Amino acid sequence: MKNRRELIITHDEKYMQQALKLARRGIGSVEPNPAVGAVIVKQNQVIGKGYHKKFGLPHAEINAIEDCKNLGANPAGATMYVTLEPCCHKGKTPPCTDAVIKAGLKKVVIATIDPSEHSYGKGIEQLRQAGIEVQTGVCEKEARLLNAPFFKFASTSKPWVILKWAQTIDGKMAWADSGDEQKWISNELSREDVHKLRRRVQAILVGIKTVISDDPLLTPRPAKGKKPLRIVLDSSLRIPLNCKLLSTAPEVPLLILTNENALRTNPQTAEKITKQGAEILAYPQTYGRSNLYFLLDELGKRGLAQLLIEGGPTILTSFLKENLADEIYVYIAAKILGSKGSSNITDPTAQLTQTLDFQHVDFRAFGDDIRVTALSRRAVDEVLK
């Protein structure tokens, strides 16, 4: 009996791992929805596969059932392996539970329950009431970590914070002489990957120093589809009125975070900024915690589930000091700049008084660059609790 039980566990995990692999294909296109994959199995054969491809399009379960039909297979009596509890409410698409019941599936194996208030076991209950056997918890840890930002937002109403930077082997984040031929630290392949990351999030943040020195657009390219909110930390309202961010504010949303004192002492500047289409958000001078907490609270209220930090070492260290980083993306270029480099990431991080542990480290090569990604131990603990 023990060997049979082990075989069943291995069998379920094998198909759930396939569903998880499918789900990963949707990352960067489905947000703020979770990435979900589904596999339909009948008589130990996969007869249908699907994943949530894009926000607003059919969910994984629907696509897997349609795949069965396209392949000439009948899903009636089959088992579906799905990485997240099927939805039972009508949103941009019809409820997935209705389609599962209509297809005549005999059993549904679910990696993890949907933590959203409108779901949270309701889909499972609906399936069981229809006579479908439901099993949960297969590869649950992997499924929760796959959609860590989704789970964090559902439980805390706070966005998942990603810190991104590029550096050389000796920790330099910029050239001392920023001529056009020396503008970039990372290569073109790494920069293309950053634009995929930008498409995944709902907001992108930099500090005012980055705006003044680099005049960035902070938009995903190619410029189509999603338009993440751009945020500038600007405590003294120093943003140049002719910068690219303000000139594009009517087309792409822009938020300037400043303090109440700057707003009172610079009313004319504030008026010029808002007339160009930007929004100004002022935090109280008497706010008891860091203004970063104020910002995250505000973004959570607006339903923004993922925030990308693209600032310089000072801004990055501010989030690290407050232990607010959930995930890091570090692009390491095969360069040593020495005295020709500036903005050494190690200088401000030397101010950190606590050790920050990161887990689930992943390495990927982009030409001669190496991308290192990792999740903070705090964030992992919060997602898996």
N, C-alpha and C positions, 0 to 999 in steps of 0.2 A: 504493500500500500504506500509506503514511503517513496519508493521509486516512481510509482504512478503519480503521486502528488507532485514530485519534483518535475516530472515530464509535463504535467499540466501547466505549472508555473512557467517553465521554459517556453512552452507553446504560446501562451498568452503574451509573454514578454516579447517574443520574436515578432509577433504581428503589431504589438504596440510600438515597438521600436521603428517599424516601417511607417507607422502613422506619425510618429514624432519627426522622422526624417522628412516626410511630406510637409508637415506643418512648418518646418523651418523655411521652406520655399516662400512662404507668405510674408516673412519678416521684412519690413521696409515698405510694404504695400497695403497691409491691412489695418495698421494702427489708426485710431486708438483701440480698435478691436483686437482680440487675442489672435495669435496664429494657431490654427487648428488643422489637424490632419485626420483622415479616416480611412480605414481599410475594411473591406467586406470579405468574409471568408465563408466558404461553403464546402463541406467534405474535404477539409484541409487544403483547399485551393483558393487563392486570392481571385475573386471575380470582379472586384471593383475598387478603385482608389480615388481619393479626392482630397483637396485641401482648399482652405479659404484663400483665394488668389488676390482679392483686392477689396478694400473697404467699399461697402455698398453692393457687392456682387454676392451670388449664392454662397452659402457656408459649405464647409467640408463635407458634411453628411449628405447634402443635396447633390454635390458634385460626385460623390462616391456612388450614390444610387443611380445617377444618370450614366456614370461610367459602366455600371452593370448592364444597363439597357443598351448602350452603344456597342457593347461587346456581345450582346445576345444572351446574357446570363440573367436568370431570375433570382432576385435577392430574397424572395420569400423563403423563410426557414433558415436563413443564414445568420451569421454572427457579425456584428459591426464592432470594430475596435476604433475608438475615437479618443482624442487626447484631452477633451474637455466636455463636460456635461452638455448635451444638446439643449439648445435654447427652446423655451416653450412660450415665448412672447413674440409679438409681431413688432419688428423694428423696420429697418430698411428692406428686410427680406421676411418671408413668412416663417412661422415657427418650424424648427427642424424636427421637433418631436412628431408633428403631424405627418411629415414625409416618412419618418422612420416607421410609424405605425401603419401608414397606408401601404408601405412597401412589403409588409408582412415579415419583418425581421423577427427572429426567434429570441435573440439574445443581444444585448449591448454591453460591451466591456468598456468602461470609462476610466481614464487615468486619474482624473481629479474633478472634484465638484466645482462648478462655476461659483466664485465668491460674490458675484454681483447680487445686489438686493433683489432685482427682479427675477433672479434664477435661484441660486442657493438651494438645490435639491428639488425644486419644483418640477424641473424637466424629468428627473429620475422618477419622481412620484407619478407623473403622468404616464410614463412608459410602463411602469409596474401595474398601474390601474388598467392598462390596455392588455395585460397578460404577457408582457415582454420581460424576460429575465434580465436583471441588471446586476453587473458586478463592477465594483469601483476599487481604486487604489493600485492598479497595475501600472508600474513605472511612474508613480505619483510624484516623486521627487524631481525626476527629469522634466515632467510636464509642468510643474510649478516654476522651475527655474527657467524653462523655455519662455514662459510668459511672466517673468518676474515683475516687469513694470505694471502689467495688468493686475497682478495680485496685490502689489503694494498700494496701488491707487484704490482698489476696491476696499482694502482694510483700513487705510489711513487718510484717504482723500488728498494725498500729497503726491506730487510728480516724482518719477524716477529720475535721478540726477546722474548724468553721464559727463565725466570730465574727459576732454579730448585735447591732446597736444602732440606736436611733432618736435623731435629733438635729434641732435647728433649723438654719436657715441659718448662724447664728453659733455653731454647735457645742455648744449647750446640750443636755444629756440629761435634764434634769428642771426642774420649776418650783421656785423657791426656797420658795414657799408652796404645799405640795402639798394644797390643798383639793380636794374632790371635783370641782368644776367645772374644775379645772386639772390633773387627775391625769395625763392622757395628753399626750405630745408628738405621736405619730402619730395618724392618723385611724382610723376603724373599718375601712375597707377594708384598710389596711396591717396592722392587728392580725389580721384574718381570714387574711391571707397568712402571717403568722407562725405561726398554728396549722397551716397546711398544712406549713410547714417543720418544726414540731415532730413532725408525723406521719411525716415522712421519716426522722428520726434515731432512734437507739436510746438516747440519753442526753442530758440537758439539765443544764447546770451553771451555778450562780451562786455568788457569794461570800457570806459571812455578813452583810456590810453590807446587801446587797439583801434578805436574809431579814428582818433586824431592821427595816428601814425600810419595806418594801413588803408583807411577809407574803404572798408569792406561792404559787400552787398548782403552777405549772410543768407543767400537764397540757394536752394538745391538746384543743381544744373544737370541735365537740361531743365530749363524753367518751365515745367508743365505739371499739372496736377496740384498737389498739396502746396500750401504757402504757410510754412510755420511762422508763428509770431516771433519777431525779432525784438530782443530786449537789450537795452544799454544801461549799465549801472553808471549813473552820472550824478553824483551828489551835489555838484555845483552848477549844473546846467551849462557845461562847456561844449556841448556838441556843436560842431560847425554847421551853420545853417545851409551851407552848400554841399554837404556830404551826400554820398550816394544813398545812405539809409533814409534821409529825409526826402530826397528827391523822388524816391520810389515809394514813399509812405502811402500815397493814395492807392497803389496797386497791391502792396504787400504790407500787412500790419506791422506797426512799430510801437513799442512801449518804452518810455524813458522812466527809469526808476530814480527818483531824487528824494530829497528830504523837504519837509515843510518849510524850513528856514530859507532854502534856496528858492522855493516857489514864491515866498513873500518878498524876498529882496530882488528878484529878477522877473517881475510880472511881464515886462515887455518881451523879454526873451521867451518866456513861457508861451505868450500869445503867438509869437512868430512860429514857434515849434508846432503848436496845435493847429495853426492855420495851414501848415503844410501837410496835415493829415495824421500826425503822430498823436499818441495818447501819453499824457504825463500822469504817473502814479507817485504820490508823495507819501513817504512813511513818516510817522510822528517822531519828533525829536526825543520824546519821552518813551519811545518803544523799548520795552524791557529787555528784549533779546536782539540779536544781530538782525540787521535789515534783511538778511538773506532768508530768515525764517518768515518775516513779513511777506516777502516776495513769494515764497513757496506756498504759504497759506492762500495768498491771492490767486496764484495760478491754479491751485487745487479747486478753489471756488468756481473758477472758469472752466473746469473740466479738462485741463491740460495734463495729460498723464506722463509725458516724458519731456525732460528739459536737457538740452545739450549745452555745455559750457565750453566756449571756444576762446576764452580770454588768455591773457598772458600769465606769467608765473604768479603775480600778486593776486589776481582773481582766483586762479586755481587753488592757491594756498588758502585763500579765505574759506572756500568750501571744504577743503581738507581739515582746516583747523576746527571747523564746526562739526566735523564728522558727518557731512551731508552728502558725500560722494557715494553713490550706489554702485557705479561701474566706471571703469577707466578704459580709454582707448589711447594707446601710446604708439606713435609711429616713429621708429628709430631708423634714421638714415645712416648709411655706411660712410660717415664723414667724421672727421675730427677737425674742428675749426680753430681751436686754440684762441689766440688773441684776435682772430678775425671774426669771432662769434660774440654774441651778446645775449642778454636775457637768460642767464643760466638757471635752469629749473631748480637746481640745488640751493641757490641763495635764499629765496623766500621759504622753501620747505625746511630750512634749518631752524625756522621759528617754531616748528611744530613741537609741542611738548608731550604728545602722546604717540604711541606706535599704532599705525593703522594696518590691519591685516587684510590681505586680499586672497581670494580663493578662485577655483575654477578658471585657472589661467589658461589662455589659449594663444598660440603663436601662429602667425601666417605671414608668408613672404609675399611682398609686392615688388617684384624685380629685386633690387638690392636692398630695399627697405624691409624691415620686420615690424609687423603690427602685433602689439601685445594687448590683449584684453583680459580683464579680470573683474570679479565681483567682490565688493567689500564683505567681510565676515558679518558685519552688522546687518547688511541688506539680506544676505543669505539666511541668516537666523530669522529675520522678520518674515521672509517669504515662506519658509518651511515650518514655522511654528504652528 
